[in-house]
């Protein structure tokens, strides 16, 4: 079973705040999913009733759950397993979606490495997570908002460094979550001052979405070989194959 932190309660997603946030996340990643070609997609969640793969054009869709008692996906297949040890072969998937899986795991780097292992070269990785440098994160540090998820482990700068080390290229970044972190409707102060400020500074929003693709591995030749490679290739082009040499001997006979 996966090593998940207990500070990401599943009942957060069933509240009015959680349902509103899931709807905003769905609208945020629609354009990103449209740019991800392929046939096989995997969604690794954190217990939230998310339906992101419904908007994907993938043929085979799989949802990985961490426990059998969680809700089951209405699209594609459902598996129960650990995000740190995926039951898939190397480079067998075209798209991997991590819906707050890095926040829910006590080993986020292991989850990221395992996701890239099953992703083939040129495939896409879509990561959704809570922004620790947002207003939600500030209120959590100050002790406000008891229903806020306290697992805000990975920010965008750290995630970008990890993806660079794992040979990935960032393609797009988006932010959402400009509503107040409570179930009640926003008051006049929030509507007039706080919400406009957050929309002018999207990096301070509650949730981020990062789309990256796995770089294709290229064979790097040593400098000495690069100098002689064009001449060697030209000589090999005119070198007869064994079958061609045998045909020339038959003609002479």
C-alpha positions as CSV (number, residue, x, y, z in Angstrom):
1,X,0.0,0.0,0.0
2,X,1.2,3.5,-0.7
3,X,2.8,5.6,2.0
4,X,0.3,8.4,2.2
5,X,0.2,11.3,4.6
6,X,-2.8,11.5,6.9
7,X,-3.0,15.2,6.6
8,X,-4.9,14.9,3.3
9,X,-8.4,13.8,4.5
10,X,-10.6,12.5,1.7
11,X,-13.7,14.3,3.2
12,X,-12.2,17.7,2.1
13,X,-13.1,16.8,-1.5
14,X,-16.7,16.1,-0.6
15,X,-17.3,19.5,1.0
16,X,-18.7,22.5,-1.0
17,X,-15.1,23.9,-1.1
18,X,-13.7,20.7,-2.5
19,X,-16.4,20.3,-5.1
20,X,-15.9,23.9,-6.3
21,X,-12.1,23.4,-6.4
22,X,-12.5,20.2,-8.5
23,X,-14.7,22.0,-11.0
24,X,-12.1,24.8,-11.4
25,X,-9.3,22.2,-11.8
26,X,-11.3,20.5,-14.5
27,X,-11.8,23.7,-16.5
28,X,-8.1,24.6,-16.0
29,X,-6.7,21.4,-17.6
30,X,-9.1,21.0,-20.5
31,X,-6.7,22.8,-23.0
32,X,-3.7,20.8,-21.6
33,X,-5.4,17.4,-22.1
34,X,-6.3,18.4,-25.6
35,X,-2.6,18.7,-26.5
36,X,-1.7,15.2,-25.2
37,X,-1.9,12.6,-28.0
38,X,-1.8,8.9,-27.5
39,X,-3.9,5.9,-26.6
40,X,-3.0,4.9,-23.0
41,X,-3.6,7.3,-20.0
42,X,-3.1,6.8,-16.3
43,X,-4.7,8.9,-13.5
44,X,-3.1,8.7,-10.0
45,X,-5.3,10.4,-7.5
46,X,-5.5,11.2,-3.8
47,X,-9.0,10.0,-3.1
48,X,-10.9,12.8,-4.7
49,X,-13.8,12.1,-7.1
50,X,-12.1,13.6,-10.1
51,X,-13.2,13.0,-13.7
52,X,-10.3,14.5,-15.6
53,X,-9.8,11.6,-18.0
54,X,-13.4,12.1,-19.3
55,X,-12.1,15.1,-21.4
56,X,-9.1,13.1,-22.7
57,X,-9.0,11.6,-26.2
58,X,-7.1,8.5,-24.9
59,X,-8.7,5.2,-25.8
60,X,-7.5,3.2,-22.8
61,X,-8.0,5.0,-19.4
62,X,-6.9,3.7,-16.1
63,X,-7.5,5.2,-12.6
64,X,-5.2,4.1,-9.8
65,X,-6.7,4.1,-6.3
66,X,-4.7,3.7,-3.1
67,X,-7.5,1.8,-1.2
68,X,-10.3,-0.4,-2.4
69,X,-12.9,1.4,-0.3
70,X,-12.5,4.6,-2.3
71,X,-14.9,5.6,-5.1
72,X,-14.5,4.0,-8.4
73,X,-14.1,5.8,-11.7
74,X,-16.9,5.8,-14.2
75,X,-14.5,6.0,-17.2
76,X,-12.0,3.3,-18.0
77,X,-10.5,0.7,-15.7
78,X,-9.8,1.0,-11.9
79,X,-6.8,-0.5,-10.2
80,X,-5.7,-0.5,-6.5
81,X,-2.0,-0.1,-5.9
82,X,0.8,2.1,-4.7
83,X,1.9,5.2,-6.7
84,X,5.5,4.5,-5.7
85,X,5.4,1.0,-7.4
86,X,3.2,1.1,-10.5
87,X,2.2,-2.3,-12.1
88,X,3.1,-1.2,-15.6
89,X,6.1,-1.9,-17.9
90,X,8.7,0.7,-18.7
91,X,7.6,3.3,-21.3
92,X,4.2,1.8,-21.7
93,X,1.9,4.8,-21.3
94,X,1.3,8.0,-23.2
95,X,-0.1,10.2,-20.5
96,X,0.2,10.2,-16.7
97,X,-1.9,12.6,-14.6
98,X,-0.9,13.1,-10.9
99,X,-3.9,14.7,-9.2
100,X,-2.4,15.8,-5.9
101,X,-0.6,12.6,-5.7
102,X,2.6,14.3,-4.7
103,X,0.8,16.1,-1.9
104,X,-0.7,12.8,-0.7
105,X,2.5,10.8,-0.7
106,X,5.3,10.9,1.9
107,X,7.7,10.2,-0.9
108,X,6.8,12.6,-3.7
109,X,10.1,12.2,-5.6
110,X,9.6,8.4,-5.7
111,X,6.1,8.9,-7.1
112,X,7.5,11.3,-9.8
113,X,10.3,8.9,-10.8
114,X,7.9,6.0,-11.0
115,X,5.5,8.0,-13.2
116,X,8.3,8.9,-15.6
117,X,9.5,5.3,-15.7
118,X,6.2,4.1,-17.2
119,X,5.9,7.1,-19.5
120,X,7.5,6.6,-22.9
121,X,9.8,9.2,-24.5
122,X,7.7,12.1,-25.8
123,X,4.8,11.3,-23.5
124,X,3.2,13.9,-21.3
125,X,3.0,14.3,-17.5
126,X,0.3,16.4,-16.0
127,X,0.7,17.3,-12.3
128,X,-1.8,19.1,-10.1
129,X,-0.8,20.2,-6.6
130,X,-1.4,22.7,-3.9
131,X,0.7,25.8,-4.0
132,X,2.5,26.2,-0.6
133,X,3.2,29.9,-1.4
134,X,-0.5,30.8,-1.9
135,X,-2.9,32.6,0.3
136,X,-4.2,29.2,1.4
137,X,-0.8,28.2,2.5
138,X,-0.4,31.4,4.5
139,X,-3.7,30.9,6.2
140,X,-2.7,27.3,7.0
141,X,0.5,28.5,8.7
142,X,-1.4,31.1,10.7
143,X,-3.8,28.4,11.9
144,X,-6.9,29.5,10.0
145,X,-9.0,27.3,7.8
146,X,-9.3,23.9,9.6
147,X,-10.7,22.3,6.4
148,X,-7.7,23.2,4.3
149,X,-5.4,20.3,3.3
150,X,-2.1,20.7,5.2
151,X,-0.1,18.7,2.7
152,X,1.4,21.4,0.5
153,X,4.8,19.8,0.1
154,X,5.9,20.6,-3.4
155,X,5.9,24.1,-5.0
156,X,6.3,25.0,-8.6
157,X,10.0,26.0,-8.3
158,X,11.0,22.7,-6.6
159,X,8.9,20.7,-9.0
160,X,10.6,22.4,-12.0
161,X,14.0,21.4,-10.6
162,X,13.0,17.8,-10.1
163,X,11.6,17.6,-13.7
164,X,14.8,19.0,-15.1
165,X,16.9,16.5,-13.3
166,X,14.6,13.7,-14.6
167,X,15.1,14.8,-18.2
168,X,11.7,16.5,-18.7
169,X,10.7,19.7,-20.4
170,X,8.1,22.1,-19.1
171,X,5.4,22.8,-21.6
172,X,2.7,24.8,-19.8
173,X,1.8,26.1,-16.3
174,X,-1.6,27.2,-15.1
175,X,-3.1,28.3,-11.8
176,X,-6.6,28.3,-10.2
177,X,-8.2,28.5,-6.8
178,X,-9.0,32.2,-6.3
179,X,-11.9,31.6,-3.9
180,X,-11.7,32.0,-0.1
181,X,-10.7,28.8,1.7
182,X,-14.0,28.2,3.4
183,X,-17.5,26.9,2.4
184,X,-19.2,30.2,2.9
185,X,-19.5,32.6,0.0
186,X,-17.0,35.3,-0.4
187,X,-17.7,38.6,1.4
188,X,-17.5,42.1,0.0
189,X,-13.9,42.5,1.1
190,X,-12.8,39.4,-0.7
191,X,-14.7,40.3,-3.9
192,X,-13.4,43.9,-4.0
193,X,-9.7,43.4,-3.0
194,X,-8.4,39.9,-2.5
195,X,-9.8,38.1,-5.6
196,X,-8.7,40.8,-8.1
197,X,-5.2,40.8,-6.5
198,X,-4.9,37.0,-6.9
199,X,-6.1,37.1,-10.5
200,X,-3.4,39.7,-11.3
201,X,-0.8,37.5,-9.6
202,X,-1.9,33.9,-10.5
203,X,1.3,32.4,-9.0
204,X,-0.3,33.0,-5.5
205,X,-3.4,30.9,-6.3
206,X,-4.2,27.8,-4.4
207,X,-3.7,25.1,-7.1
208,X,-1.2,24.8,-9.9
209,X,-1.1,22.5,-13.0
210,X,2.2,21.7,-14.7
211,X,2.3,20.0,-18.1
212,X,5.7,18.5,-19.0
213,X,6.9,16.0,-21.6
214,X,9.6,13.4,-21.3
215,X,12.5,14.1,-23.6
216,X,13.7,11.6,-26.1
217,X,17.0,10.1,-25.4
218,X,19.7,10.9,-28.0
219,X,23.0,9.1,-28.6
220,X,25.8,11.5,-27.9
221,X,29.1,10.6,-29.7
222,X,32.5,11.4,-28.2
223,X,34.2,14.5,-29.8
224,X,36.9,12.3,-31.5
225,X,34.2,10.1,-33.1
226,X,32.2,13.2,-34.2
227,X,35.3,14.4,-36.2
228,X,35.7,11.1,-38.2
229,X,32.0,10.1,-38.3
230,X,31.1,11.8,-41.6
231,X,34.1,10.3,-43.5
232,X,33.5,6.8,-42.0
233,X,29.8,6.9,-42.9
234,X,30.7,7.9,-46.5
235,X,33.1,5.0,-46.8
236,X,30.5,2.6,-45.4
237,X,28.0,3.8,-47.9
238,X,30.1,2.4,-50.8
239,X,31.2,-0.7,-49.1
240,X,29.5,-3.8,-50.7
241,X,27.5,-6.1,-48.5
242,X,28.3,-9.8,-48.5
243,X,25.3,-10.5,-50.7
244,X,26.4,-7.8,-53.2
245,X,29.9,-9.3,-53.3
246,X,28.5,-12.8,-54.0
247,X,26.4,-11.4,-56.9
248,X,29.4,-9.8,-58.4
249,X,31.3,-13.1,-58.3
250,X,28.5,-14.9,-60.0
251,X,28.5,-12.4,-62.8
252,X,32.2,-12.8,-63.3
253,X,31.7,-16.6,-63.6
